[in-house]
Amino acid sequence: MAIAERDPAPGVYVTLDELVRLKYLGRALSLGHRQPRSSKLAGRRASRIRGRGLDFEELRAYQPGDDIRAIDWRVTARIGRPFIRVYREEKERRAMLVVDQRGSMFFGSVRDMKSVTAVRAAALAAFRIVAGGDRVGALVFDDDECRELRPQRSVSHVMRLLGVLRDFNHRLDAGAPSRSDADALDRALLRLLRSTTHDQLIILVSDLAGAGESTRELMAELRRKNDVVVVWVSDPLEAELPDVGMVALSDGALQIQVDTGDRGLRSAFSARHRARQENVTGHGQRYDIPVLPLSTADDAVTQLEKLFGRRAAGRRG
């Protein structure tokens, strides 16, 4: 069921019109498998994001000139003469956007809500992927529901995807008690793991609230057969608590008084964020999963162009 368009307060909720306009922005953004030198994905251990995938086509007898690396040694041993495995290149590559719209994402202290930043980033990526000739799908989730759209390559499909993103975004309610189901992230990744085949590009856009050992195991499992990129959305207030004296903090149900003038409190607050950041990036490095920071304080398009790099003029993807 479609959700009625909320009052388009800038940075609080997205509108379909603003998401559609992203089609004409970020044209220099590169999401292709060959990354510019300026991209944060360049120089990875795998050297580049996988190209279009390969599908097994047939086994045939080895012929002079064939690549010996394609020899199927089990079949060769069983038959007694060399056989090779022949693959055909997939015409299109598939990409899946995993977009977090849980209660923890409905927070922002400077410019935009984390939920808005995430939706804009996903919408921009969807347009760029389709413009590059590949298929894009999405798995959008909140604390209660997970909606999956299988990868397709058409502008009409991207429009449907934008509608789902907008609907989930508008479900977030400032008047409701703040909550974020940590298990919702794991449920979304598990669902993706069950439906994903191989050689897909998976882009997770989330604040990773509640991510634990099970989350890391699911991410590692997805990475074994796919390329995984994490776009970690955060707000400046999560990294540093400003000194504004006594303030009342509330999750919509409970309220406490906090003395932000306490230097020890602010120091512990910042240290906790740094530890979480190191944990996230350390896990990414261990499994060759790039973690790209995206802040609510700046324009999402500009940040993504810096993170992914700018493609050369005249090139697709």
DRENBAVEX-917776 format. One line per field, with one value per residue (C-alpha): residue number from 0; residue in one letter; x, y, z. Coordinates in Angstrom, 3 decimals, decimal comma, padded with zeros to 6 digits. Example, Ala and Ser with C-alpha at 12.3 -4.5 7.8 and 13.67 -1.06 7.14 Angstrom:
// DRENBAVEX-917776
pos <- [0; 1] .
code <- [A; S] .
xx <- [012,300; 013,670] .
yy <- [-004,500; -001,060] .
zz <- [007,800; 007,140] .
This chain:
// DRENBAVEX-917776
pos <- [0; 1; 2; 3; 4; 5; 6; 7; 8; 9; 10; 11; 12; 13; 14; 15; 16; 17; 18; 19; 20; 21; 22; 23; 24; 25; 26; 27; 28; 29; 30; 31; 32; 33; 34; 35; 36; 37; 38; 39; 40; 41; 42; 43; 44; 45; 46; 47; 48; 49; 50; 51; 52; 53; 54; 55; 56; 57; 58; 59; 60; 61; 62; 63; 64; 65; 66; 67; 68; 69; 70; 71; 72; 73; 74; 75; 76; 77; 78; 79; 80; 81; 82; 83; 84; 85; 86; 87; 88; 89; 90; 91; 92; 93; 94; 95; 96; 97; 98; 99; 100; 101; 102; 103; 104; 105; 106; 107; 108; 109; 110; 111; 112; 113; 114; 115; 116; 117; 118; 119; 120; 121; 122; 123; 124; 125; 126; 127; 128; 129; 130; 131; 132; 133; 134; 135; 136; 137; 138; 139; 140; 141; 142; 143; 144; 145; 146; 147; 148; 149; 150; 151; 152; 153; 154; 155; 156; 157; 158; 159; 160; 161; 162; 163; 164; 165; 166; 167; 168; 169; 170; 171; 172; 173; 174; 175; 176; 177; 178; 179; 180; 181; 182; 183; 184; 185; 186; 187; 188; 189; 190; 191; 192; 193; 194; 195; 196; 197; 198; 199; 200; 201; 202; 203; 204; 205; 206; 207; 208; 209; 210; 211; 212; 213; 214; 215; 216; 217; 218; 219; 220; 221; 222; 223; 224; 225; 226; 227; 228; 229; 230; 231; 232; 233; 234; 235; 236; 237; 238; 239; 240; 241; 242; 243; 244; 245; 246; 247; 248; 249; 250; 251; 252; 253; 254; 255; 256; 257; 258; 259; 260; 261; 262; 263; 264; 265; 266; 267; 268; 269; 270; 271; 272; 273; 274; 275; 276; 277; 278; 279; 280; 281; 282; 283; 284; 285; 286; 287; 288; 289; 290; 291; 292; 293; 294; 295; 296; 297; 298; 299; 300; 301; 302; 303; 304; 305; 306; 307; 308; 309; 310; 311; 312; 313; 314; 315; 316] .
code <- [M; A; I; A; E; R; D; P; A; P; G; V; Y; V; T; L; D; E; L; V; R; L; K; Y; L; G; R; A; L; S; L; G; H; R; Q; P; R; S; S; K; L; A; G; R; R; A; S; R; I; R; G; R; G; L; D; F; E; E; L; R; A; Y; Q; P; G; D; D; I; R; A; I; D; W; R; V; T; A; R; I; G; R; P; F; I; R; V; Y; R; E; E; K; E; R; R; A; M; L; V; V; D; Q; R; G; S; M; F; F; G; S; V; R; D; M; K; S; V; T; A; V; R; A; A; A; L; A; A; F; R; I; V; A; G; G; D; R; V; G; A; L; V; F; D; D; D; E; C; R; E; L; R; P; Q; R; S; V; S; H; V; M; R; L; L; G; V; L; R; D; F; N; H; R; L; D; A; G; A; P; S; R; S; D; A; D; A; L; D; R; A; L; L; R; L; L; R; S; T; T; H; D; Q; L; I; I; L; V; S; D; L; A; G; A; G; E; S; T; R; E; L; M; A; E; L; R; R; K; N; D; V; V; V; V; W; V; S; D; P; L; E; A; E; L; P; D; V; G; M; V; A; L; S; D; G; A; L; Q; I; Q; V; D; T; G; D; R; G; L; R; S; A; F; S; A; R; H; R; A; R; Q; E; N; V; T; G; H; G; Q; R; Y; D; I; P; V; L; P; L; S; T; A; D; D; A; V; T; Q; L; E; K; L; F; G; R; R; A; A; G; R; R; G] .
xx <- [000,000; 001,385; 002,046; 000,659; 003,281; 004,338; 005,120; 008,406; 010,442; 013,990; 016,215; 013,460; 011,567; 012,305; 009,902; 009,576; 010,334; 013,689; 014,651; 013,783; 015,970; 018,947; 018,861; 020,348; 022,892; 026,011; 026,555; 030,279; 029,729; 031,383; 029,865; 031,427; 033,734; 036,727; 037,191; 038,943; 042,179; 040,410; 037,893; 038,083; 037,514; 040,674; 043,758; 041,825; 043,278; 041,076; 042,367; 038,911; 035,274; 034,374; 033,303; 030,167; 029,727; 030,332; 027,764; 028,831; 027,868; 029,406; 032,206; 034,186; 037,366; 040,574; 041,920; 045,409; 045,498; 042,869; 043,718; 044,947; 043,512; 040,057; 040,749; 038,271; 040,644; 037,917; 036,285; 039,712; 040,691; 037,387; 037,376; 041,090; 041,593; 041,550; 038,250; 037,734; 034,882; 033,472; 031,802; 029,861; 029,917; 026,716; 025,387; 024,392; 025,643; 023,225; 023,426; 021,397; 020,896; 020,213; 018,716; 018,202; 015,147; 014,948; 014,170; 017,865; 018,125; 015,555; 018,156; 020,036; 021,573; 022,973; 021,477; 019,630; 018,267; 020,359; 017,283; 017,136; 020,858; 020,563; 017,591; 019,251; 022,427; 020,459; 018,401; 021,509; 023,203; 020,127; 020,121; 023,865; 023,760; 020,971; 022,706; 025,760; 023,742; 023,362; 020,414; 019,564; 017,354; 016,753; 016,027; 014,534; 013,862; 012,728; 012,097; 009,019; 009,169; 011,548; 010,614; 012,634; 012,675; 014,520; 017,141; 015,868; 017,253; 014,732; 013,888; 010,344; 011,794; 013,943; 010,798; 009,118; 012,220; 012,097; 008,465; 009,341; 012,187; 009,879; 007,161; 009,511; 011,030; 007,632; 006,743; 009,297; 007,441; 008,974; 006,144; 006,674; 009,060; 012,517; 013,501; 015,699; 015,480; 019,071; 017,857; 016,153; 019,546; 020,485; 017,086; 017,582; 021,096; 019,934; 017,129; 019,590; 021,994; 019,250; 018,220; 021,631; 023,531; 027,052; 029,073; 026,569; 027,421; 025,799; 025,688; 024,536; 023,483; 023,036; 024,157; 024,925; 023,132; 023,127; 025,516; 027,140; 028,983; 026,067; 026,023; 029,718; 029,277; 026,463; 028,504; 031,496; 029,294; 027,865; 031,396; 032,572; 030,704; 029,912; 031,347; 030,077; 030,348; 029,134; 028,051; 028,116; 025,764; 026,502; 025,756; 028,383; 026,588; 027,250; 030,988; 031,280; 028,959; 028,880; 029,246; 025,830; 025,320; 022,403; 020,140; 017,185; 017,548; 014,558; 013,766; 010,097; 009,257; 011,954; 013,826; 017,078; 019,081; 022,670; 025,400; 027,241; 029,662; 031,229; 034,550; 034,884; 031,438; 032,245; 035,583; 033,974; 031,288; 033,879; 036,011; 033,024; 032,343; 035,996; 036,007; 032,879; 034,372; 037,574; 035,546; 033,521; 036,477; 038,619; 035,998; 035,767; 039,519; 039,543; 036,996; 037,909; 034,653; 035,119; 033,429; 032,633; 031,604; 028,607; 027,732; 024,354; 026,149; 027,008; 025,396; 025,128; 025,897; 029,114; 030,261; 029,556; 031,422; 034,464; 034,138; 033,511; 035,502; 034,549; 034,403; 036,127; 033,963; 032,237; 032,469; 029,486; 028,971] .
yy <- [000,000; 003,388; 005,837; 009,352; 011,999; 013,710; 017,342; 017,527; 019,070; 019,223; 016,545; 014,860; 012,935; 012,375; 013,116; 011,182; 014,317; 014,877; 011,224; 011,401; 014,499; 012,439; 010,801; 014,007; 014,434; 012,462; 011,561; 011,472; 008,832; 005,528; 002,253; 000,170; -002,767; -000,738; 001,886; 005,250; 005,793; 008,325; 005,719; 004,304; 000,921; 001,205; -000,649; -003,260; -006,696; -007,977; -005,030; -004,213; -005,072; -008,226; -007,812; -009,306; -012,838; -016,112; -018,892; -022,504; -023,647; -027,043; -029,578; -030,399; -032,183; -030,211; -028,759; -027,401; -023,746; -024,011; -022,475; -025,314; -023,497; -024,416; -028,163; -030,046; -032,467; -034,659; -035,299; -035,694; -038,355; -040,200; -040,268; -040,611; -037,651; -033,902; -032,012; -028,321; -026,318; -023,690; -020,576; -017,817; -014,250; -012,854; -009,984; -008,005; -007,768; -007,701; -005,353; -005,359; -002,316; -003,178; -000,069; 000,384; 002,377; 001,247; 003,571; 004,188; 005,792; 008,459; 010,752; 013,814; 016,817; 018,948; 018,688; 015,436; 012,417; 009,278; 007,680; 010,434; 010,236; 006,473; 006,731; 009,412; 007,347; 004,252; 006,163; 007,680; 004,275; 002,712; 005,273; 004,926; 001,113; 001,033; 003,764; 001,508; -001,263; -003,500; -004,710; -003,337; -004,658; -003,677; -005,070; -002,339; -003,048; -001,426; -002,818; -004,754; -005,518; -006,421; -005,780; -007,264; -006,211; -008,557; -006,984; -005,534; -003,086; -000,371; 003,137; 002,029; -000,539; 002,151; 004,240; 001,352; 001,012; 004,722; 004,364; 001,589; 003,654; 006,653; 004,553; 003,003; 006,411; 007,958; 005,248; 006,675; 008,718; 011,422; 011,017; 007,296; 005,819; 005,390; 001,783; -000,239; -003,994; -005,197; -008,539; -006,803; -006,187; -009,858; -010,962; -008,789; -010,135; -013,733; -013,243; -011,781; -014,672; -017,168; -015,406; -014,298; -016,458; -015,246; -012,367; -009,734; -006,297; -005,849; -002,341; -002,141; 001,376; 001,421; 002,874; -000,725; -000,174; -003,402; -005,194; -008,135; -011,369; -012,882; -009,792; -010,177; -013,873; -013,113; -010,370; -012,690; -015,392; -012,935; -011,766; -015,273; -015,243; -011,564; -008,094; -006,355; -002,635; -001,063; 002,571; 003,447; 006,342; 008,399; 011,763; 014,112; 014,067; 010,321; 010,974; 013,953; 015,193; 019,013; 020,950; 022,569; 022,044; 020,081; 018,581; 016,223; 013,150; 011,011; 007,974; 008,931; 006,845; 007,535; 010,733; 011,434; 014,534; 014,568; 017,045; 017,524; 019,820; 016,770; 016,390; 012,737; 011,956; 013,599; 011,791; 008,411; 009,166; 009,893; 006,888; 004,586; 005,867; 005,462; 001,890; 001,084; 002,684; 000,669; -002,502; -001,889; -000,970; -003,761; -006,345; -004,869; -005,122; -008,711; -009,833; -007,344; -005,431; -001,694; 000,491; 003,913; 006,650; 008,821; 011,762; 013,400; 016,752; 017,004; 016,497; 012,784; 013,197; 015,109; 012,596; 009,596; 011,122; 011,511; 007,981; 006,094; 008,372; 010,162; 008,289; 009,657; 011,629; 009,455; 006,221; 004,293; 002,856] .
zz <- [000,000; -000,973; 001,828; 001,509; 000,700; 003,933; 004,293; 002,363; 005,152; 003,716; 005,166; 007,210; 004,521; 000,853; -001,975; -005,193; -007,206; -005,524; -006,008; -009,711; -010,083; -008,965; -012,402; -013,774; -010,996; -010,271; -013,916; -013,237; -010,546; -011,471; -010,300; -013,032; -012,423; -013,596; -010,921; -011,427; -009,550; -007,342; -006,166; -002,654; -004,340; -006,425; -005,218; -003,267; -002,659; -005,506; -007,579; -008,936; -008,551; -010,426; -014,017; -015,460; -014,202; -015,989; -016,409; -016,943; -020,449; -021,232; -020,840; -023,975; -024,951; -024,628; -027,884; -028,548; -027,608; -024,837; -021,482; -019,279; -016,254; -017,578; -017,393; -015,188; -013,475; -011,984; -015,337; -016,953; -014,406; -014,801; -018,625; -019,156; -021,490; -020,826; -020,710; -020,062; -018,599; -020,960; -019,629; -021,317; -020,131; -018,692; -020,789; -017,744; -014,240; -011,324; -008,382; -005,168; -002,955; 000,690; 002,281; 006,027; 007,149; 010,785; 013,664; 014,330; 010,883; 011,779; 013,296; 012,131; 013,859; 011,049; 007,578; 006,849; 008,652; 008,208; 006,629; 004,003; 003,243; 002,771; 000,400; -001,710; -001,973; -003,014; -005,586; -007,143; -007,289; -008,933; -011,733; -012,319; -012,394; -014,992; -017,011; -017,099; -018,759; -015,707; -013,663; -010,265; -007,507; -003,922; -000,515; 001,666; 005,323; 008,543; 012,015; 010,911; 007,202; 004,405; 000,752; -002,098; -005,759; -008,085; -010,408; -013,667; -016,197; -017,021; -015,930; -015,075; -012,678; -011,043; -010,602; -008,780; -006,634; -005,787; -004,774; -002,328; -000,869; -000,456; 001,189; 003,738; 004,456; 005,152; 007,660; 010,066; 012,650; 014,830; 017,329; 017,860; 020,450; 018,956; 018,467; 016,195; 015,903; 015,659; 014,321; 011,376; 009,773; 010,105; 008,758; 005,686; 005,049; 005,555; 003,060; 000,577; 001,131; 000,304; -002,903; -004,225; -006,704; -007,492; -008,911; -007,892; -006,562; -003,147; -001,696; 001,918; 002,977; 006,752; 010,072; 011,167; 014,473; 016,471; 014,112; 015,904; 015,275; 013,342; 011,102; 010,390; 009,550; 007,107; 005,433; 005,106; 003,577; 001,027; 000,167; -000,724; -004,054; -004,543; -004,258; -001,149; -000,418; 002,825; 002,795; 006,499; 007,214; 010,324; 011,909; 013,412; 016,763; 017,013; 016,955; 019,278; 022,006; 022,042; 025,275; 025,670; 029,404; 030,828; 028,172; 028,208; 025,999; 025,110; 022,969; 022,866; 025,921; 028,520; 029,286; 031,131; 032,004; 030,714; 031,625; 028,337; 030,123; 031,748; 029,929; 030,954; 029,553; 026,228; 026,054; 026,740; 024,175; 021,461; 022,427; 022,083; 018,580; 017,549; 018,840; 016,853; 013,748; 014,102; 014,583; 011,427; 009,224; 010,682; 009,788; 006,308; 005,791; 007,029; 004,436; 001,693; 002,135; 001,529; 004,163; 002,740; 005,209; 004,325; 006,567; 007,076; 007,239; 003,530; 000,136; -000,664; -004,388; -003,751; -001,143; -003,363; -006,290; -004,034; -002,639; -005,880; -008,125; -011,321; -014,605; -017,662; -020,085; -022,664; -020,651; -019,398; -015,920] .
